[in-house]
Amino acid sequence: MNIKLIVIGKLKEEYLRNACGEYIKRLSRYCNFELFELDEFRLSDNPSQKEICSALEKEAEMIKKYAKGYIIPMCIEGKQLSSTELSEKICSVGINGQSTITFIIGSSFGLSETIKSMADLKLSMSKMTFPHQLARVMLLEQIYRAFSISEGSKYHK
């Protein structure tokens, strides 16, 4: 299985980079993992909706270059799955012949409708709001947990 994670923006905090690095290292046991960090488009201090939409579309053009296979953008309006349900989804994608799953995390303004329309599954982590940079760590942990569940390891309790 190939897992791709496309993210807009770079992690600023070392502890977050370290946490992501740890989960990426753990994932190497289960899949071929690729991370694509794409630059976030700079906006003015008080951007208009038009400026935001324009930036999201420019980011979408970059994202489309790397988005392959079964596409899962992280969206506030997406479906919420338990860890077990995510594990089952990843397994079923593989069983149905897809060898690549691409997860996408947009900028703090989200993702363009262009990217959302490409989705095979729109996924939401929670109804709660989390720091944007923490979302990457949380998603990596959940992908790792999903593989651990399917393996039957003791990591998931």
N, CA, C and O atoms as a GROMACS GRO file, in nm:
protein
  628
    1MET      N    1   0.085  -0.118   0.000
    1MET     CA    2   0.000   0.000   0.000
    1MET      C    3   0.090   0.124   0.000
    1MET      O    4   0.191   0.129   0.070
    2ASN      N    5   0.052   0.221  -0.079
    2ASN     CA    6   0.120   0.351  -0.083
    2ASN      C    7   0.029   0.454  -0.016
    2ASN      O    8  -0.088   0.466  -0.050
    3ILE      N    9   0.085   0.526   0.080
    3ILE     CA   10   0.013   0.634   0.146
    3ILE      C   11   0.086   0.763   0.116
    3ILE      O   12   0.206   0.775   0.141
    4LYS      N   13   0.012   0.860   0.063
    4LYS     CA   14   0.067   0.993   0.040
    4LYS      C   15  -0.004   1.090   0.132
    4LYS      O   16  -0.124   1.078   0.157
    5LEU      N   17   0.070   1.186   0.182
    5LEU     CA   18   0.011   1.296   0.259
    5LEU      C   19   0.057   1.426   0.195
    5LEU      O   20   0.176   1.457   0.194
    6ILE      N   21  -0.038   1.500   0.143
    6ILE     CA   22  -0.010   1.631   0.085
    6ILE      C   23  -0.056   1.735   0.185
    6ILE      O   24  -0.171   1.733   0.228
    7VAL      N   25   0.033   1.825   0.222
    7VAL     CA   26  -0.001   1.930   0.318
    7VAL      C   27   0.040   2.065   0.262
    7VAL      O   28   0.140   2.079   0.192
    8ILE      N   29  -0.040   2.164   0.296
    8ILE     CA   30  -0.005   2.302   0.261
    8ILE      C   31   0.060   2.364   0.384
    8ILE      O   32   0.000   2.368   0.492
    9GLY      N   33   0.181   2.410   0.368
    9GLY     CA   34   0.253   2.475   0.477
    9GLY      C   35   0.352   2.380   0.543
    9GLY      O   36   0.340   2.258   0.534
   10LYS      N   37   0.448   2.440   0.609
   10LYS     CA   38   0.552   2.365   0.678
   10LYS      C   39   0.530   2.373   0.828
   10LYS      O   40   0.474   2.470   0.879
   11LEU      N   41   0.573   2.269   0.898
   11LEU     CA   42   0.564   2.270   1.044
   11LEU      C   43   0.670   2.363   1.100
   11LEU      O   44   0.787   2.356   1.063
   12LYS      N   45   0.628   2.450   1.190
   12LYS     CA   46   0.720   2.548   1.248
   12LYS      C   47   0.785   2.498   1.376
   12LYS      O   48   0.901   2.530   1.403
   13GLU      N   49   0.713   2.421   1.453
   13GLU     CA   50   0.760   2.378   1.584
   13GLU      C   51   0.837   2.246   1.575
   13GLU      O   52   0.791   2.151   1.511
   14GLU      N   53   0.953   2.241   1.639
   14GLU     CA   54   1.036   2.122   1.635
   14GLU      C   55   0.965   2.000   1.695
   14GLU      O   56   0.977   1.889   1.644
   15TYR      N   57   0.892   2.021   1.805
   15TYR     CA   58   0.825   1.907   1.868
   15TYR      C   59   0.720   1.846   1.776
   15TYR      O   60   0.697   1.726   1.781
   16LEU      N   61   0.656   1.926   1.693
   16LEU     CA   62   0.559   1.872   1.596
   16LEU      C   63   0.632   1.798   1.484
   16LEU      O   64   0.587   1.692   1.441
   17ARG      N   65   0.743   1.853   1.438
   17ARG     CA   66   0.823   1.783   1.336
   17ARG      C   67   0.872   1.649   1.390
   17ARG      O   68   0.872   1.549   1.318
   18ASN      N   69   0.915   1.647   1.516
   18ASN     CA   70   0.962   1.523   1.577
   18ASN      C   71   0.850   1.419   1.587
   18ASN      O   72   0.870   1.302   1.558
   19ALA      N   73   0.732   1.464   1.628
   19ALA     CA   74   0.618   1.373   1.639
   19ALA      C   75   0.582   1.315   1.502
   19ALA      O   76   0.559   1.195   1.489
   20CYS      N   77   0.578   1.400   1.400
   20CYS     CA   78   0.548   1.352   1.265
   20CYS      C   79   0.655   1.254   1.219
   20CYS      O   80   0.624   1.150   1.160
   21GLY      N   81   0.780   1.286   1.246
   21GLY     CA   82   0.890   1.197   1.208
   21GLY      C   83   0.877   1.060   1.271
   21GLY      O   84   0.904   0.959   1.207
   22GLU      N   85   0.835   1.057   1.396
   22GLU     CA   86   0.817   0.929   1.465
   22GLU      C   87   0.708   0.845   1.399
   22GLU      O   88   0.728   0.726   1.376
   23TYR      N   89   0.594   0.906   1.367
   23TYR     CA   90   0.487   0.829   1.304
   23TYR      C   91   0.522   0.788   1.162
   23TYR      O   92   0.484   0.680   1.117
   24ILE      N   93   0.594   0.873   1.091
   24ILE     CA   94   0.637   0.837   0.955
   24ILE      C   95   0.731   0.717   0.963
   24ILE      O   96   0.722   0.625   0.881
   25LYS      N   97   0.822   0.716   1.060
   25LYS     CA   98   0.914   0.604   1.080
   25LYS      C   99   0.834   0.477   1.110
   25LYS      O  100   0.862   0.371   1.053
   26ARG      N  101   0.734   0.486   1.199
   26ARG     CA  102   0.652   0.369   1.233
   26ARG      C  103   0.572   0.319   1.113
   26ARG      O  104   0.556   0.198   1.095
   27LEU      N  105   0.523   0.412   1.030
   27LEU     CA  106   0.443   0.374   0.914
   27LEU      C  107   0.525   0.296   0.811
   27LEU      O  108   0.470   0.217   0.734
   28SER      N  109   0.656   0.317   0.809
   28SER     CA  110   0.740   0.250   0.710
   28SER      C  111   0.731   0.098   0.722
   28SER      O  112   0.763   0.026   0.628
   29ARG      N  113   0.688   0.049   0.836
   29ARG     CA  114   0.669  -0.095   0.858
   29ARG      C  115   0.548  -0.148   0.779
   29ARG      O  116   0.544  -0.265   0.743
   30TYR      N  117   0.452  -0.061   0.753
   30TYR     CA  118   0.324  -0.103   0.694
   30TYR      C  119   0.303  -0.060   0.549
   30TYR      O  120   0.228  -0.124   0.476
   31CYS      N  121   0.368   0.048   0.508
   31CYS     CA  122   0.336   0.104   0.376
   31CYS      C  123   0.454   0.185   0.323
   31CYS      O  124   0.549   0.216   0.394
   32ASN      N  125   0.444   0.218   0.196
   32ASN     CA  126   0.534   0.316   0.136
   32ASN      C  127   0.471   0.452   0.161
   32ASN      O  128   0.361   0.479   0.113
   33PHE      N  129   0.539   0.537   0.236
   33PHE     CA  130   0.481   0.666   0.275
   33PHE      C  131   0.557   0.780   0.208
   33PHE      O  132   0.680   0.781   0.205
   34GLU      N  133   0.482   0.876   0.156
   34GLU     CA  134   0.541   0.996   0.097
   34GLU      C  135   0.471   1.118   0.154
   34GLU      O  136   0.348   1.123   0.164
   35LEU      N  137   0.551   1.218   0.191
   35LEU     CA  138   0.500   1.345   0.240
   35LEU      C  139   0.535   1.453   0.139
   35LEU      O  140   0.649   1.464   0.096
   36PHE      N  141   0.436   1.532   0.103
   36PHE     CA  142   0.456   1.645   0.012
   36PHE      C  143   0.415   1.772   0.086
   36PHE      O  144   0.296   1.795   0.109
   37GLU      N  145   0.512   1.854   0.123
   37GLU     CA  146   0.487   1.983   0.188
   37GLU      C  147   0.489   2.091   0.080
   37GLU      O  148   0.594   2.118   0.021
   38LEU      N  149   0.376   2.151   0.057
   38LEU     CA  150   0.364   2.254  -0.046
   38LEU      C  151   0.353   2.391   0.020
   38LEU      O  152   0.298   2.404   0.129
   39ASP      N  153   0.405   2.492  -0.049
   39ASP     CA  154   0.402   2.626   0.008
   39ASP      C  155   0.261   2.683   0.014
   39ASP      O  156   0.181   2.668  -0.078
   40GLU      N  157   0.234   2.748   0.125
   40GLU     CA  158   0.108   2.819   0.143
   40GLU      C  159   0.119   2.954   0.074
   40GLU      O  160   0.222   3.020   0.083
   41PHE      N  161   0.014   2.995   0.006
   41PHE     CA  162   0.016   3.126  -0.059
   41PHE      C  163  -0.004   3.234   0.045
   41PHE      O  164  -0.094   3.226   0.129
   42ARG      N  165   0.079   3.334   0.038
   42ARG     CA  166   0.071   3.447   0.131
   42ARG      C  167  -0.052   3.531   0.101
   42ARG      O  168  -0.083   3.562  -0.014
   43LEU      N  169  -0.121   3.567   0.208
   43LEU     CA  170  -0.238   3.653   0.196
   43LEU      C  171  -0.215   3.780   0.276
   43LEU      O  172  -0.128   3.786   0.362
   44SER      N  173  -0.292   3.881   0.247
   44SER     CA  174  -0.284   4.005   0.324
   44SER      C  175  -0.333   3.980   0.467
   44SER      O  176  -0.391   3.875   0.495
   45ASP      N  177  -0.309   4.074   0.555
   45ASP     CA  178  -0.349   4.058   0.695
   45ASP      C  179  -0.499   4.041   0.714
   45ASP      O  180  -0.544   3.972   0.805
   46ASN      N  181  -0.576   4.104   0.628
   46ASN     CA  182  -0.721   4.094   0.636
   46ASN      C  183  -0.775   4.059   0.496
   46ASN      O  184  -0.831   4.145   0.428
   47PRO      N  185  -0.757   3.932   0.453
   47PRO     CA  186  -0.789   3.897   0.314
   47PRO      C  187  -0.940   3.897   0.287
   47PRO      O  188  -1.021   3.862   0.372
   48SER      N  189  -0.973   3.936   0.166
   48SER     CA  190  -1.112   3.929   0.121
   48SER      C  191  -1.142   3.785   0.083
   48SER      O  192  -1.051   3.704   0.067
   49GLN      N  193  -1.269   3.753   0.071
   49GLN     CA  194  -1.309   3.618   0.030
   49GLN      C  195  -1.254   3.587  -0.109
   49GLN      O  196  -1.217   3.473  -0.136
   50LYS      N  197  -1.250   3.686  -0.196
   50LYS     CA  198  -1.197   3.666  -0.331
   50LYS      C  199  -1.048   3.631  -0.326
   50LYS      O  200  -1.002   3.543  -0.398
   51GLU      N  201  -0.973   3.700  -0.239
   51GLU     CA  202  -0.830   3.672  -0.224
   51GLU      C  203  -0.808   3.530  -0.170
   51GLU      O  204  -0.718   3.459  -0.214
   52ILE      N  205  -0.890   3.491  -0.074
   52ILE     CA  206  -0.880   3.356  -0.017
   52ILE      C  207  -0.909   3.251  -0.123
   52ILE      O  208  -0.834   3.154  -0.137
   53CYS      N  209  -1.016   3.270  -0.198
   53CYS     CA  210  -1.053   3.174  -0.303
   53CYS      C  211  -0.944   3.163  -0.409
   53CYS      O  212  -0.915   3.054  -0.458
   54SER      N  213  -0.885   3.275  -0.444
   54SER     CA  214  -0.776   3.275  -0.542
   54SER      C  215  -0.657   3.195  -0.490
   54SER      O  216  -0.598   3.116  -0.564
   55ALA      N  217  -0.620   3.216  -0.364
   55ALA     CA  218  -0.509   3.142  -0.305
   55ALA      C  219  -0.539   2.993  -0.300
   55ALA      O  220  -0.453   2.911  -0.330
   56LEU      N  221  -0.661   2.957  -0.261
   56LEU     CA  222  -0.700   2.816  -0.254
   56LEU      C  223  -0.692   2.749  -0.391
   56LEU      O  224  -0.651   2.633  -0.401
   57GLU      N  225  -0.729   2.820  -0.495
   57GLU     CA  226  -0.722   2.764  -0.630
   57GLU      C  227  -0.576   2.747  -0.674
   57GLU      O  228  -0.543   2.649  -0.741
   58LYS      N  229  -0.489   2.841  -0.637
   58LYS     CA  230  -0.347   2.826  -0.669
   58LYS      C  231  -0.288   2.705  -0.594
   58LYS      O  232  -0.209   2.629  -0.649
   59GLU      N  233  -0.327   2.689  -0.469
   59GLU     CA  234  -0.283   2.573  -0.392
   59GLU      C  235  -0.337   2.444  -0.454
   59GLU      O  236  -0.268   2.343  -0.457
   60ALA      N  237  -0.461   2.450  -0.504
   60ALA     CA  238  -0.522   2.332  -0.567
   60ALA      C  239  -0.442   2.286  -0.689
   60ALA      O  240  -0.427   2.166  -0.712
   61GLU      N  241  -0.392   2.380  -0.765
   61GLU     CA  242  -0.311   2.344  -0.883
   61GLU      C  243  -0.186   2.268  -0.841
   61GLU      O  244  -0.146   2.173  -0.908
   62MET      N  245  -0.125   2.308  -0.732
   62MET     CA  246  -0.007   2.236  -0.681
   62MET      C  247  -0.047   2.098  -0.629
   62MET      O  248   0.021   1.998  -0.657
   63ILE      N  249  -0.156   2.092  -0.555
   63ILE     CA  250  -0.202   1.965  -0.496
   63ILE      C  251  -0.231   1.862  -0.604
   63ILE      O  252  -0.196   1.745  -0.590
   64LYS      N  253  -0.296   1.904  -0.712
   64LYS     CA  254  -0.336   1.812  -0.819
   64LYS      C  255  -0.217   1.739  -0.881
   64LYS      O  256  -0.233   1.630  -0.935
   65LYS      N  257  -0.099   1.798  -0.875
   65LYS     CA  258   0.021   1.734  -0.932
   65LYS      C  259   0.059   1.608  -0.855
   65LYS      O  260   0.124   1.519  -0.910
   66TYR      N  261   0.020   1.600  -0.728
   66TYR     CA  262   0.062   1.489  -0.643
   66TYR      C  263  -0.051   1.396  -0.601
   66TYR      O  264  -0.026   1.285  -0.554
   67ALA      N  265  -0.175   1.439  -0.618
   67ALA     CA  266  -0.292   1.362  -0.573
   67ALA      C  267  -0.320   1.248  -0.670
   67ALA      O  268  -0.359   1.271  -0.785
   68LYS      N  269  -0.301   1.126  -0.622
   68LYS     CA  270  -0.323   1.006  -0.703
   68LYS      C  271  -0.398   0.903  -0.621
   68LYS      O  272  -0.397   0.906  -0.498
   69GLY      N  273  -0.463   0.811  -0.690
   69GLY     CA  274  -0.530   0.700  -0.623
   69GLY      C  275  -0.660   0.741  -0.556
   69GLY      O  276  -0.736   0.822  -0.609
   70TYR      N  277  -0.683   0.685  -0.440
   70TYR     CA  278  -0.803   0.712  -0.361
   70TYR      C  279  -0.777   0.842  -0.284
   70TYR      O  280  -0.685   0.848  -0.201
   71ILE      N  281  -0.855   0.944  -0.310
   71ILE     CA  282  -0.830   1.079  -0.259
   71ILE      C  283  -0.915   1.107  -0.135
   71ILE      O  284  -1.038   1.093  -0.138
   72ILE      N  285  -0.848   1.146  -0.025
   72ILE     CA  286  -0.916   1.178   0.100
   72ILE      C  287  -0.873   1.316   0.149
   72ILE      O  288  -0.774   1.329   0.220
   73PRO      N  289  -0.948   1.420   0.110
   73PRO     CA  290  -0.917   1.551   0.167
   73PRO      C  291  -0.978   1.566   0.307
   73PRO      O  292  -1.087   1.517   0.334
   74MET      N  293  -0.905   1.632   0.393
   74MET     CA  294  -0.953   1.660   0.528
   74MET      C  295  -1.037   1.786   0.520
   74MET      O  296  -0.986   1.894   0.487
   75CYS      N  297  -1.165   1.773   0.552
   75CYS     CA  298  -1.260   1.884   0.540
   75CYS      C  299  -1.347   1.890   0.664
   75CYS      O  300  -1.386   1.787   0.719
   76ILE      N  301  -1.378   2.010   0.708
   76ILE     CA  302  -1.464   2.027   0.825
   76ILE      C  303  -1.601   1.962   0.803
   76ILE      O  304  -1.662   1.914   0.898
   77GLU      N  305  -1.648   1.961   0.679
   77GLU     CA  306  -1.779   1.904   0.649
   77GLU      C  307  -1.771   1.756   0.614
   77GLU      O  308  -1.871   1.694   0.577
   78GLY      N  309  -1.651   1.698   0.627
   78GLY     CA  310  -1.632   1.558   0.593
   78GLY      C  311  -1.694   1.462   0.693
   78GLY      O  312  -1.748   1.503   0.797
   79LYS      N  313  -1.686   1.336   0.660
   79LYS     CA  314  -1.741   1.230   0.745
   79LYS      C  315  -1.644   1.202   0.860
   79LYS      O  316  -1.522   1.201   0.841
   80GLN      N  317  -1.699   1.180   0.976
   80GLN     CA  318  -1.618   1.142   1.091
   80GLN      C  319  -1.620   0.989   1.104
   80GLN      O  320  -1.726   0.927   1.103
   81LEU      N  321  -1.501   0.931   1.116
   81LEU     CA  322  -1.488   0.787   1.131
   81LEU      C  323  -1.417   0.756   1.262
   81LEU      O  324  -1.334   0.833   1.309
   82SER      N  325  -1.451   0.643   1.321
   82SER     CA  326  -1.374   0.594   1.435
   82SER      C  327  -1.241   0.542   1.382
   82SER      O  328  -1.223   0.526   1.261
   83SER      N  329  -1.149   0.515   1.471
   83SER     CA  330  -1.020   0.458   1.430
   83SER      C  331  -1.039   0.323   1.361
   83SER      O  332  -0.973   0.293   1.262
   84THR      N  333  -1.130   0.244   1.414
   84THR     CA  334  -1.158   0.113   1.354
   84THR      C  335  -1.219   0.129   1.215
   84THR      O  336  -1.184   0.056   1.123
   85GLU      N  337  -1.309   0.224   1.199
   85GLU     CA  338  -1.370   0.248   1.067
   85GLU      C  339  -1.266   0.297   0.966
   85GLU      O  340  -1.271   0.260   0.849
   86LEU      N  341  -1.171   0.380   1.011
   86LEU     CA  342  -1.065   0.425   0.920
   86LEU      C  343  -0.979   0.305   0.879
   86LEU      O  344  -0.941   0.292   0.762
   87SER      N  345  -0.948   0.218   0.972
   87SER     CA  346  -0.872   0.098   0.941
   87SER      C  347  -0.945   0.012   0.838
   87SER      O  348  -0.885  -0.035   0.741
   88GLU      N  349  -1.074  -0.006   0.858
   88GLU     CA  350  -1.155  -0.084   0.763
   88GLU      C  351  -1.157  -0.018   0.626
   88GLU      O  352  -1.152  -0.087   0.524
   89LYS      N  353  -1.164   0.115   0.622
   89LYS     CA  354  -1.165   0.189   0.495
   89LYS      C  355  -1.034   0.169   0.421
   89LYS      O  356  -1.034   0.141   0.301
   90ILE      N  357  -0.922   0.182   0.491
   90ILE     CA  358  -0.791   0.164   0.427
   90ILE      C  359  -0.779   0.023   0.372
   90ILE      O  360  -0.730   0.004   0.261
   91CYS      N  361  -0.822  -0.076   0.449
   91CYS     CA  362  -0.818  -0.215   0.401
   91CYS      C  363  -0.907  -0.235   0.279
   91CYS      O  364  -0.866  -0.299   0.182
   92SER      N  365  -1.027  -0.180   0.283
   92SER     CA  366  -1.120  -0.200   0.172
   92SER      C  367  -1.071  -0.132   0.044
   92SER      O  368  -1.094  -0.183  -0.066
   93VAL      N  369  -1.005  -0.020   0.057
   93VAL     CA  370  -0.949   0.048  -0.060
   93VAL      C  371  -0.847  -0.045  -0.127
   93VAL      O  372  -0.848  -0.061  -0.249
   94GLY      N  373  -0.761  -0.105  -0.047
   94GLY     CA  374  -0.663  -0.199  -0.101
   94GLY      C  375  -0.726  -0.322  -0.163
   94GLY      O  376  -0.686  -0.366  -0.270
   95ILE      N  377  -0.826  -0.377  -0.095
   95ILE     CA  378  -0.895  -0.496  -0.145
   95ILE      C  379  -0.965  -0.466  -0.278
   95ILE      O  380  -0.975  -0.554  -0.364
   96ASN      N  381  -1.012  -0.342  -0.294
   96ASN     CA  382  -1.082  -0.304  -0.417
   96ASN      C  383  -0.988  -0.260  -0.529
   96ASN      O  384  -1.032  -0.206  -0.630
   97GLY      N  385  -0.858  -0.285  -0.510
   97GLY     CA  386  -0.764  -0.266  -0.620
   97GLY      C  387  -0.688  -0.136  -0.624
   97GLY      O  388  -0.606  -0.115  -0.714
   98GLN      N  389  -0.712  -0.046  -0.529
   98GLN     CA  390  -0.636   0.079  -0.526
   98GLN      C  391  -0.509   0.056  -0.445
   98GLN      O  392  -0.515   0.006  -0.333
   99SER      N  393  -0.395   0.092  -0.501
   99SER     CA  394  -0.270   0.072  -0.428
   99SER      C  395  -0.221   0.200  -0.360
   99SER      O  396  -0.125   0.197  -0.283
  100THR      N  397  -0.288   0.313  -0.388
  100THR     CA  398  -0.246   0.441  -0.332
  100THR      C  399  -0.364   0.514  -0.270
  100THR      O  400  -0.471   0.526  -0.330
  101ILE      N  401  -0.341   0.564  -0.149
  101ILE     CA  402  -0.436   0.653  -0.082
  101ILE      C  403  -0.365   0.784  -0.059
  101ILE      O  404  -0.254   0.787  -0.004
  102THR      N  405  -0.428   0.892  -0.099
  102THR     CA  406  -0.371   1.025  -0.079
  102THR      C  407  -0.459   1.104   0.015
  102THR      O  408  -0.576   1.132  -0.015
  103PHE      N  409  -0.403   1.140   0.130
  103PHE     CA  410  -0.468   1.229   0.226
  103PHE      C  411  -0.420   1.371   0.197
  103PHE      O  412  -0.304   1.391   0.161
  104ILE      N  413  -0.510   1.468   0.212
  104ILE     CA  414  -0.476   1.608   0.182
  104ILE      C  415  -0.520   1.697   0.297
  104ILE      O  416  -0.635   1.695   0.339
  105ILE      N  417  -0.426   1.776   0.347
  105ILE     CA  418  -0.455   1.877   0.449
  105ILE      C  419  -0.426   2.013   0.386
  105ILE      O  420  -0.314   2.041   0.346
  106GLY      N  421  -0.528   2.096   0.379
  106GLY     CA  422  -0.513   2.228   0.319
  106GLY      C  423  -0.452   2.329   0.414
  106GLY      O  424  -0.399   2.294   0.520
  107SER      N  425  -0.460   2.453   0.375
  107SER     CA  426  -0.409   2.563   0.457
  107SER      C  427  -0.509   2.594   0.568
  107SER      O  428  -0.611   2.526   0.581
  108SER      N  429  -0.479   2.695   0.646
  108SER     CA  430  -0.570   2.733   0.754
  108SER      C  431  -0.705   2.781   0.700
  108SER      O  432  -0.803   2.790   0.775
  109PHE      N  433  -0.711   2.813   0.571
  109PHE     CA  434  -0.838   2.852   0.509
  109PHE      C  435  -0.908   2.733   0.444
  109PHE      O  436  -1.014   2.748   0.384
  110GLY      N  437  -0.848   2.616   0.456
  110GLY     CA  438  -0.912   2.495   0.404
  110GLY      C  439  -0.863   2.457   0.266
  110GLY      O  440  -0.747   2.480   0.231
  111LEU      N  441  -0.953   2.397   0.190
  111LEU     CA  442  -0.923   2.349   0.055
  111LEU      C  443  -1.024   2.406  -0.043
  111LEU      O  444  -1.137   2.438  -0.006
  112SER      N  445  -0.983   2.418  -0.167
  112SER     CA  446  -1.073   2.467  -0.271
  112SER      C  447  -1.178   2.362  -0.304
  112SER      O  448  -1.160   2.244  -0.278
  113GLU      N  449  -1.287   2.408  -0.361
  113GLU     CA  450  -1.392   2.316  -0.406
  113GLU      C  451  -1.339   2.223  -0.514
  113GLU      O  452  -1.387   2.111  -0.529
  114THR      N  453  -1.240   2.268  -0.590
  114THR     CA  454  -1.177   2.183  -0.693
  114THR      C  455  -1.121   2.056  -0.631
  114THR      O  456  -1.142   1.947  -0.683
  115ILE      N  457  -1.050   2.070  -0.520
  115ILE     CA  458  -0.992   1.954  -0.452
  115ILE      C  459  -1.101   1.870  -0.386
  115ILE      O  460  -1.099   1.748  -0.395
  116LYS      N  461  -1.195   1.935  -0.321
  116LYS     CA  462  -1.303   1.861  -0.257
  116LYS      C  463  -1.382   1.778  -0.357
  116LYS      O  464  -1.428   1.669  -0.324
  117SER      N  465  -1.398   1.829  -0.479
  117SER     CA  466  -1.475   1.756  -0.580
  117SER      C  467  -1.400   1.632  -0.630
  117SER      O  468  -1.462   1.544  -0.691
  118MET      N  469  -1.270   1.624  -0.607
  118MET     CA  470  -1.191   1.507  -0.646
  118MET      C  471  -1.202   1.394  -0.544
  118MET      O  472  -1.156   1.283  -0.568
  119ALA      N  473  -1.263   1.423  -0.430
  119ALA     CA  474  -1.262   1.330  -0.316
  119ALA      C  475  -1.336   1.201  -0.343
  119ALA      O  476  -1.446   1.199  -0.400
  120ASP      N  477  -1.274   1.091  -0.301
  120ASP     CA  478  -1.343   0.964  -0.290
  120ASP      C  479  -1.410   0.956  -0.154
  120ASP      O  480  -1.513   0.890  -0.137
  121LEU      N  481  -1.350   1.024  -0.056
  121LEU     CA  482  -1.404   1.033   0.080
  121LEU      C  483  -1.356   1.164   0.139
  121LEU      O  484  -1.236   1.190   0.144
  122LYS      N  485  -1.449   1.248   0.184
  122LYS     CA  486  -1.412   1.367   0.260
  122LYS      C  487  -1.412   1.326   0.406
  122LYS      O  488  -1.509   1.269   0.456
  123LEU      N  489  -1.302   1.355   0.476
  123LEU     CA  490  -1.284   1.310   0.613
  123LEU      C  491  -1.269   1.429   0.706
  123LEU      O  492  -1.200   1.525   0.675
  124SER      N  493  -1.335   1.420   0.822
  124SER     CA  494  -1.323   1.521   0.927
  124SER      C  495  -1.273   1.452   1.053
  124SER      O  496  -1.317   1.342   1.086
  125MET      N  497  -1.181   1.517   1.123
  125MET     CA  498  -1.130   1.458   1.247
  125MET      C  499  -1.227   1.473   1.362
  125MET      O  500  -1.236   1.386   1.448
  126SER      N  501  -1.299   1.584   1.364
  126SER     CA  502  -1.383   1.613   1.480
  126SER      C  503  -1.466   1.736   1.452
  126SER      O  504  -1.438   1.812   1.359
  127LYS      N  505  -1.569   1.755   1.533
  127LYS     CA  506  -1.645   1.880   1.529
  127LYS      C  507  -1.568   1.991   1.601
  127LYS      O  508  -1.596   2.109   1.584
  128MET      N  509  -1.470   1.950   1.683
  128MET     CA  510  -1.389   2.048   1.755
  128MET      C  511  -1.286   2.111   1.661
  128MET      O  512  -1.256   2.056   1.555
  129THR      N  513  -1.235   2.225   1.701
  129THR     CA  514  -1.131   2.294   1.625
  129THR      C  515  -0.996   2.267   1.690
  129THR      O  516  -0.981   2.278   1.811
  130PHE      N  517  -0.898   2.230   1.606
  130PHE     CA  518  -0.762   2.204   1.653
  130PHE      C  519  -0.666   2.298   1.582
  130PHE      O  520  -0.696   2.347   1.473
  131PRO      N  521  -0.550   2.322   1.641
  131PRO     CA  522  -0.448   2.400   1.570
  131PRO      C  523  -0.415   2.331   1.438
  131PRO      O  524  -0.401   2.209   1.433
  132HIS      N  525  -0.404   2.409   1.333
  132HIS     CA  526  -0.383   2.355   1.199
  132HIS      C  527  -0.261   2.262   1.194
  132HIS      O  528  -0.266   2.155   1.133
  133GLN      N  529  -0.152   2.304   1.258
  133GLN     CA  530  -0.031   2.223   1.250
  133GLN      C  531  -0.043   2.092   1.327
  133GLN      O  532   0.025   1.994   1.294
  134LEU      N  533  -0.127   2.089   1.428
  134LEU     CA  534  -0.148   1.966   1.504
  134LEU      C  535  -0.225   1.862   1.422
  134LEU      O  536  -0.214   1.742   1.447
  135ALA      N  537  -0.302   1.907   1.326
  135ALA     CA  538  -0.381   1.816   1.243
  135ALA      C  539  -0.292   1.713   1.174
  135ALA      O  540  -0.332   1.597   1.159
  136ARG      N  541  -0.174   1.754   1.130
  136ARG     CA  542  -0.084   1.661   1.061
  136ARG      C  543  -0.041   1.548   1.155
  136ARG      O  544  -0.042   1.431   1.117
  137VAL      N  545  -0.004   1.583   1.278
  137VAL     CA  546   0.037   1.482   1.376
  137VAL      C  547  -0.080   1.388   1.404
  137VAL      O  548  -0.063   1.266   1.408
  138MET      N  549  -0.197   1.445   1.424
  138MET     CA  550  -0.315   1.364   1.456
  138MET      C  551  -0.349   1.268   1.342
  138MET      O  552  -0.381   1.152   1.366
  139LEU      N  553  -0.342   1.316   1.220
  139LEU     CA  554  -0.374   1.230   1.106
  139LEU      C  555  -0.271   1.119   1.091
  139LEU      O  556  -0.308   1.004   1.068
  140LEU      N  557  -0.143   1.152   1.104
  140LEU     CA  558  -0.040   1.049   1.094
  140LEU      C  559  -0.059   0.942   1.202
  140LEU      O  560  -0.045   0.823   1.176
  141GLU      N  561  -0.092   0.986   1.324
  141GLU     CA  562  -0.115   0.890   1.431
  141GLU      C  563  -0.232   0.800   1.398
  141GLU      O  564  -0.227   0.680   1.423
  142GLN      N  565  -0.338   0.855   1.342
  142GLN     CA  566  -0.456   0.775   1.310
  142GLN      C  567  -0.430   0.678   1.194
  142GLN      O  568  -0.483   0.567   1.194
  143ILE      N  569  -0.349   0.719   1.098
  143ILE     CA  570  -0.313   0.627   0.989
  143ILE      C  571  -0.230   0.512   1.046
  143ILE      O  572  -0.252   0.396   1.012
  144TYR      N  573  -0.135   0.545   1.134
  144TYR     CA  574  -0.056   0.441   1.199
  144TYR      C  575  -0.145   0.349   1.282
  144TYR      O  576  -0.131   0.226   1.278
  145ARG      N  577  -0.236   0.408   1.357
  145ARG     CA  578  -0.329   0.329   1.438
  145ARG      C  579  -0.413   0.237   1.348
  145ARG      O  580  -0.437   0.122   1.382
  146ALA      N  581  -0.457   0.287   1.233
  146ALA     CA  582  -0.538   0.207   1.140
  146ALA      C  583  -0.463   0.083   1.096
  146ALA      O  584  -0.520  -0.027   1.093
  147PHE      N  585  -0.336   0.098   1.060
  147PHE     CA  586  -0.256  -0.018   1.021
  147PHE      C  587  -0.236  -0.112   1.140
  147PHE      O  588  -0.240  -0.234   1.124
  148SER      N  589  -0.216  -0.055   1.258
  148SER     CA  590  -0.199  -0.136   1.380
  148SER      C  591  -0.324  -0.218   1.409
  148SER      O  592  -0.315  -0.334   1.449
  149ILE      N  593  -0.440  -0.157   1.389
  149ILE     CA  594  -0.566  -0.227   1.410
  149ILE      C  595  -0.578  -0.346   1.313
  149ILE      O  596  -0.612  -0.457   1.353
  150SER      N  597  -0.550  -0.320   1.186
  150SER     CA  598  -0.564  -0.427   1.088
  150SER      C  599  -0.466  -0.540   1.111
  150SER      O  600  -0.492  -0.655   1.074
  151GLU      N  601  -0.352  -0.508   1.173
  151GLU     CA  602  -0.253  -0.610   1.207
  151GLU      C  603  -0.290  -0.684   1.336
  151GLU      O  604  -0.242  -0.795   1.360
  152GLY      N  605  -0.377  -0.623   1.418
  152GLY     CA  606  -0.413  -0.683   1.544
  152GLY      C  607  -0.311  -0.658   1.654
  152GLY      O  608  -0.304  -0.733   1.751
  153SER      N  609  -0.232  -0.551   1.639
  153SER     CA  610  -0.128  -0.522   1.740
  153SER      C  611  -0.190  -0.466   1.866
  153SER      O  612  -0.308  -0.430   1.868
  154LYS      N  613  -0.111  -0.458   1.970
  154LYS     CA  614  -0.159  -0.409   2.099
  154LYS      C  615  -0.159  -0.257   2.108
  154LYS      O  616  -0.204  -0.201   2.208
  155TYR      N  617  -0.110  -0.188   2.002
  155TYR     CA  618  -0.107  -0.042   2.006
  155TYR      C  619  -0.246   0.016   2.026
  155TYR      O  620  -0.264   0.109   2.105
  156HIS      N  621  -0.344  -0.039   1.955
  156HIS     CA  622  -0.482   0.010   1.966
  156HIS      C  623  -0.554  -0.063   2.076
  156HIS      O  624  -0.566  -0.185   2.072
  157LYS      N  625  -0.601   0.011   2.175
  157LYS     CA  626  -0.675  -0.050   2.286
  157LYS      C  627  -0.811   0.011   2.298
  157LYS      O  628  -0.888  -0.027   2.386
   0.00000   0.00000   0.00000
